[in-house]
Amino acid sequence: METKRVVESRLGLTKVRVEVCPLCEGTGWKTVAGSADRCVTRCDCQLRTRNAALLAAARIPKRYEHCELGSYTTDFPGAHPSLAHAHLVASRFVEEYDPRDGTGLLIIGQIGTGKTHLAAGIAKELILKKGIACLFYDYRELLKEIQNSYNSTVQATELDVLRPVFETEVLVLDELGAVKPTEWVWDTVSLILNTRYNDNRTTIITTNFEDQPAAAINGSLSAARAATRAETLGDRIGERMRSRLHEMCRVVKMEGTDFRQKCRSASFR
């Protein structure tokens, strides 16, 4: 390192001050306290560097970079009791996370109840506290990237886009069902969810759609009622994949008003 600094000085380059960790003196390894045979382990500075790299690779949108589980209850004051329960479930999920289990979360709620905040907070906690590799994808953005890969002028292939989605230890899929369903959309959702299910990988999903069957399945509805009712998760992703989600995830339901709308209204008073 000393030789490198001298060479850079001769080339007229700016000298950079490098801080050396006092625990490992730059080696990346530290002695385990109390060990008679001077066992060593990875230094905390290496773990922090690795976790920072994992966080950067997680693709958490800039709008949600500040979201943490610790700030969830303060960011949503006076919320519906179900939000406090959802926060408790999320916190326990991080504390008890076991990659061998593979069970994720299906977070359901209306717009503005904090679903994405909670999901992003879970991902950050898993990365920074446990060093777990996570990947955050907006459902609409993921489908768009896959579609763009079919363009011959784009360098990335469909597999290039999907491989990290398949392989990341924890996938956060935000706004599931937000794209109007087509056969291609259903096939793509099926491929993603089934691949992760078969590989026993953890998936955290948020959606605005009620966890109810598709209209075609609910035979008790009249044709007029079926045409006017709000769309359900079964309508948007298909009953087969809705059933698969119940095998993959624990359902967490969040209720209450749109806090974004509530805050905007308050700002004009």
C-alpha positions as CSV (number, residue, x, y, z in Angstrom):
1,M,0.0,0.0,0.0
2,E,2.9,2.4,0.9
3,T,4.5,1.7,-2.5
4,K,1.3,2.5,-4.3
5,R,0.9,5.8,-2.6
6,V,4.4,6.8,-3.6
7,V,3.7,5.9,-7.3
8,E,0.5,7.9,-7.3
9,S,2.3,10.9,-6.0
10,R,4.9,10.8,-8.8
11,L,2.1,10.6,-11.3
12,G,0.6,13.7,-9.9
13,L,-2.6,11.9,-8.7
14,T,-4.4,13.0,-5.6
15,K,-3.3,11.1,-2.5
16,V,-6.1,9.3,-0.7
17,R,-6.1,8.8,3.1
18,V,-6.9,5.2,3.9
19,E,-8.2,4.4,7.3
20,V,-7.0,1.1,8.7
21,C,-9.4,-0.8,11.1
22,P,-7.7,-0.9,14.6
23,L,-9.2,-4.3,15.3
24,C,-7.7,-6.2,12.3
25,E,-5.1,-3.7,11.2
26,G,-6.3,-4.0,7.6
27,T,-6.1,-7.8,7.4
28,G,-9.8,-8.4,7.6
29,W,-9.4,-10.9,10.4
30,K,-9.5,-10.4,14.2
31,T,-8.6,-12.7,17.1
32,V,-11.5,-14.2,18.9
33,A,-11.6,-12.8,22.5
34,G,-10.7,-15.4,25.1
35,S,-9.5,-18.1,22.7
36,A,-6.5,-19.9,24.0
37,D,-5.2,-20.9,20.6
38,R,-5.7,-17.4,19.1
39,C,-8.6,-18.4,16.8
40,V,-9.5,-15.7,14.3
41,T,-12.8,-14.7,12.7
42,R,-13.9,-12.2,10.1
43,C,-13.5,-8.6,11.4
44,D,-16.6,-6.4,11.9
45,C,-15.3,-4.0,9.2
46,Q,-15.5,-6.8,6.6
47,L,-19.0,-7.6,7.7
48,R,-20.0,-4.0,7.4
49,T,-18.5,-3.7,4.0
50,R,-20.2,-6.9,2.8
51,N,-23.6,-5.8,4.1
52,A,-23.2,-2.4,2.5
53,A,-22.6,-4.1,-0.8
54,L,-25.7,-6.3,-0.3
55,L,-27.8,-3.2,0.5
56,A,-26.6,-1.5,-2.7
57,A,-27.4,-4.6,-4.7
58,A,-30.9,-5.0,-3.2
59,R,-32.4,-2.4,-5.6
60,I,-34.5,-0.8,-2.9
61,P,-36.0,2.3,-4.6
62,K,-34.7,5.7,-3.4
63,R,-38.1,6.7,-2.2
64,Y,-38.0,3.8,0.3
65,E,-34.3,3.8,1.3
66,H,-35.2,5.5,4.6
67,C,-37.8,2.9,5.5
68,E,-37.0,0.9,8.6
69,L,-39.0,-1.3,10.9
70,G,-38.0,0.9,13.8
71,S,-39.6,4.0,12.3
72,Y,-42.7,2.2,11.0
73,T,-44.9,3.0,14.0
74,T,-43.8,6.6,14.2
75,D,-44.3,7.2,10.4
76,F,-47.9,5.9,10.8
77,P,-49.3,7.5,14.0
78,G,-52.9,6.8,15.0
79,A,-53.0,3.9,12.6
80,H,-55.5,1.0,12.5
81,P,-54.6,-1.7,15.1
82,S,-53.9,-4.2,12.2
83,L,-50.8,-2.1,11.3
84,A,-49.3,-2.6,14.7
85,H,-49.9,-6.3,14.4
86,A,-48.3,-6.3,10.9
87,H,-45.3,-4.5,12.4
88,L,-45.0,-7.2,15.1
89,V,-45.2,-10.0,12.5
90,A,-42.5,-8.3,10.4
91,S,-40.2,-7.8,13.4
92,R,-40.5,-11.4,14.5
93,F,-40.0,-12.5,10.9
94,V,-36.6,-10.9,10.9
95,E,-35.7,-12.2,14.4
96,E,-36.7,-15.8,13.6
97,Y,-35.6,-15.9,10.0
98,D,-34.4,-19.3,9.0
99,P,-33.4,-19.9,5.3
100,R,-34.3,-23.6,5.7
101,D,-37.9,-22.7,6.3
102,G,-38.6,-20.8,3.1
103,T,-41.9,-19.3,4.4
104,G,-42.4,-15.7,3.3
105,L,-45.1,-13.1,3.9
106,L,-48.1,-12.0,1.7
107,I,-48.8,-8.4,2.9
108,I,-52.3,-7.3,1.8
109,G,-53.8,-3.8,2.3
110,Q,-55.2,-0.8,0.6
111,I,-53.1,2.0,-0.9
112,G,-51.2,4.0,1.7
113,T,-51.3,1.6,4.6
114,G,-47.5,1.2,4.6
115,K,-47.1,-2.2,2.9
116,T,-44.0,-1.2,0.9
117,H,-42.5,0.5,3.9
118,L,-42.8,-2.7,5.9
119,A,-41.4,-4.9,3.1
120,A,-38.5,-2.6,2.5
121,G,-37.8,-2.4,6.3
122,I,-37.7,-6.2,6.5
123,A,-35.2,-6.4,3.6
124,K,-33.0,-3.8,5.2
125,E,-33.0,-5.5,8.6
126,L,-32.2,-8.9,7.1
127,I,-29.3,-7.4,5.1
128,L,-27.8,-5.2,7.8
129,K,-28.4,-7.4,10.9
130,K,-28.0,-10.9,9.4
131,G,-26.1,-10.4,6.1
132,I,-28.9,-12.0,4.1
133,A,-29.0,-11.3,0.4
134,C,-32.3,-9.6,-0.6
135,L,-33.7,-8.3,-3.9
136,F,-36.5,-5.7,-4.2
137,Y,-38.6,-5.5,-7.4
138,D,-41.7,-3.6,-8.3
139,Y,-43.9,-6.1,-10.0
140,R,-44.6,-3.7,-12.9
141,E,-41.0,-2.9,-13.4
142,L,-39.9,-6.5,-13.3
143,L,-42.4,-7.4,-16.1
144,K,-41.3,-4.4,-18.1
145,E,-37.7,-5.5,-17.9
146,I,-38.5,-9.0,-19.0
147,Q,-40.5,-7.6,-21.9
148,N,-37.6,-5.3,-22.9
149,S,-35.3,-8.3,-23.0
150,Y,-37.2,-9.5,-26.0
151,N,-35.9,-6.5,-28.0
152,S,-33.0,-7.4,-30.1
153,T,-31.2,-4.1,-29.4
154,V,-31.2,-4.8,-25.7
155,Q,-28.1,-6.7,-24.3
156,A,-29.8,-8.4,-21.4
157,T,-31.7,-11.7,-22.1
158,E,-34.8,-12.9,-20.3
159,L,-32.6,-15.2,-18.2
160,D,-30.3,-12.4,-17.3
161,V,-33.3,-10.6,-15.8
162,L,-34.8,-13.6,-14.1
163,R,-31.7,-15.4,-12.7
164,P,-31.3,-13.0,-9.7
165,V,-35.0,-13.1,-9.1
166,F,-34.9,-16.9,-9.0
167,E,-31.7,-17.1,-7.0
168,T,-31.7,-14.4,-4.4
169,E,-32.2,-15.7,-0.9
170,V,-35.1,-13.3,-0.2
171,L,-37.2,-11.6,-2.9
172,V,-39.5,-8.7,-2.2
173,L,-42.1,-8.4,-4.9
174,D,-44.0,-5.2,-4.5
175,E,-47.5,-4.5,-5.9
176,L,-48.3,-8.0,-7.1
177,G,-51.2,-8.0,-9.5
178,A,-50.8,-4.3,-10.5
179,V,-50.5,-5.3,-14.2
180,K,-53.6,-6.2,-16.1
181,P,-53.5,-10.0,-16.5
182,T,-52.8,-11.7,-19.8
183,E,-51.7,-15.3,-20.5
184,W,-48.1,-14.0,-20.7
185,V,-48.4,-12.3,-17.3
186,W,-49.9,-15.4,-15.7
187,D,-47.2,-17.6,-17.2
188,T,-44.4,-15.3,-16.0
189,V,-45.9,-15.0,-12.4
190,S,-46.2,-18.8,-12.4
191,L,-42.6,-19.3,-13.5
192,I,-41.2,-17.0,-10.8
193,L,-43.3,-18.2,-7.9
194,N,-43.0,-21.9,-8.8
195,T,-39.3,-21.7,-9.2
196,R,-38.8,-20.0,-5.9
197,Y,-41.3,-22.4,-4.2
198,N,-39.5,-25.5,-5.6
199,D,-36.1,-24.1,-4.5
200,N,-37.5,-23.3,-1.0
201,R,-36.6,-19.6,-1.2
202,T,-38.3,-16.9,0.8
203,T,-40.6,-14.4,-0.9
204,I,-42.2,-11.3,0.6
205,I,-45.1,-10.0,-1.5
206,T,-47.3,-6.9,-1.2
207,T,-50.6,-6.4,-3.0
208,N,-53.5,-4.0,-3.0
209,F,-55.9,-6.8,-4.0
210,E,-58.1,-8.7,-1.6
211,D,-57.1,-12.3,-1.1
212,Q,-60.3,-13.7,-2.6
213,P,-61.1,-16.1,-5.4
214,A,-61.5,-15.1,-9.0
215,A,-65.0,-14.3,-10.3
216,A,-65.1,-17.4,-12.4
217,I,-64.5,-19.5,-9.3
218,N,-67.1,-17.9,-7.1
219,G,-70.2,-19.5,-8.5
220,S,-72.5,-17.9,-5.9
221,L,-72.1,-14.4,-7.6
222,S,-74.6,-13.3,-10.2
223,A,-73.3,-12.2,-13.6
224,A,-74.2,-8.5,-12.7
225,R,-72.5,-8.7,-9.3
226,A,-69.4,-10.3,-10.7
227,A,-69.1,-7.6,-13.3
228,T,-69.3,-4.7,-10.8
229,R,-67.4,-6.1,-7.9
230,A,-63.8,-5.1,-7.2
231,E,-61.1,-7.3,-8.7
232,T,-59.4,-9.8,-6.3
233,L,-56.0,-11.3,-6.2
234,G,-57.5,-14.4,-7.8
235,D,-58.6,-12.3,-10.7
236,R,-55.2,-10.7,-11.2
237,I,-52.8,-13.7,-10.8
238,G,-55.1,-16.7,-11.3
239,E,-56.4,-19.2,-8.7
240,R,-53.6,-21.6,-9.2
241,M,-50.9,-19.0,-8.2
242,R,-53.1,-17.7,-5.4
243,S,-53.2,-21.2,-4.0
244,R,-49.4,-21.4,-4.4
245,L,-48.9,-18.2,-2.5
246,H,-50.8,-19.7,0.5
247,E,-48.3,-22.5,0.5
248,M,-45.4,-20.1,0.3
249,C,-46.4,-17.2,2.6
250,R,-48.1,-16.3,5.8
251,V,-50.9,-13.8,5.1
252,V,-50.6,-10.4,6.8
253,K,-53.6,-8.1,6.4
254,M,-53.3,-4.4,6.9
255,E,-56.4,-2.1,7.1
256,G,-56.9,1.6,7.5
257,T,-57.0,4.9,5.5
258,D,-54.5,6.1,2.9
259,F,-51.9,7.9,5.1
260,R,-50.4,9.6,2.0
261,Q,-53.8,11.1,1.2
262,K,-54.4,12.0,4.9
263,C,-51.1,13.8,5.1
264,R,-51.7,15.7,1.9
265,S,-55.2,16.8,3.2
266,A,-53.7,17.9,6.5
267,S,-51.1,20.0,4.8
268,F,-53.8,22.2,3.1
269,R,-55.7,23.0,6.3
